[in-house]
Amino acid sequence: MDMPAYLIANITVQDAAGFEAYRAAVPAVIARFGGRYLVRGGAIDVKEGAPALNRLVVLEFPDMATARAFYDSADYAPLLAMRLASTTGTVALAEGVPT
């Protein structure tokens, strides 16, 4: 039984030009690992509590091994360096429910 996995990022852009270069290049790498965007920085309407959500991104991958392979890949490494140089925030991988 396959369980999808999700990369969840909550970031604040510090360098718009640097982040734009990252944003333009990363979709192809995500797709190479079978990932797809579910959420990509749209409006956030907080209904309860006071979470510090800024730019929220949720990616779905076929499984946790693939999500980890994407994040740790040589393909993503230079893009990760770009993102880390242009943003601050939190990124986590989470298992979903069986499909």
LINDA-V873769 format. One record per residue. N is the residue number from 1. SS is DSSP state (hx for helix, st for strand, lp for the rest). PHI is phi in whole degrees, 0 to 359 (999 if undefined). Layout:
N_SS_PHI, N_SS_PHI
This chain:
1_lp_999, 2_lp_281, 3_st_239, 4_st_296, 5_st_229, 6_st_233, 7_st_262, 8_st_243, 9_st_237, 10_st_236, 11_st_235, 12_st_240, 13_st_281, 14_lp_259, 15_lp_228, 16_hx_299, 17_hx_294, 18_hx_297, 19_hx_292, 20_hx_297, 21_hx_296, 22_hx_298, 23_hx_299, 24_hx_286, 25_hx_267, 26_hx_286, 27_hx_304, 28_hx_296, 29_hx_289, 30_hx_302, 31_hx_297, 32_hx_301, 33_lp_260, 34_lp_76, 35_lp_270, 36_st_210, 37_st_285, 38_st_252, 39_st_223, 40_st_218, 41_lp_73, 42_lp_282, 43_lp_297, 44_lp_241, 45_lp_241, 46_lp_288, 47_lp_259, 48_lp_217, 49_lp_72, 50_lp_226, 51_lp_293, 52_lp_271, 53_lp_267, 54_lp_245, 55_st_255, 56_st_262, 57_st_231, 58_st_232, 59_st_249, 60_st_250, 61_st_238, 62_lp_301, 63_lp_196, 64_hx_295, 65_hx_299, 66_hx_289, 67_hx_298, 68_hx_295, 69_hx_299, 70_hx_300, 71_hx_298, 72_hx_268, 73_lp_285, 74_hx_294, 75_hx_294, 76_hx_275, 77_hx_309, 78_hx_292, 79_hx_288, 80_hx_300, 81_hx_299, 82_hx_297, 83_hx_294, 84_hx_297, 85_hx_283, 86_hx_247, 87_st_219, 88_st_235, 89_st_154, 90_st_229, 91_st_228, 92_st_221, 93_st_253, 94_st_224, 95_st_285, 96_st_265, 97_st_254, 98_st_304, 99_lp_261
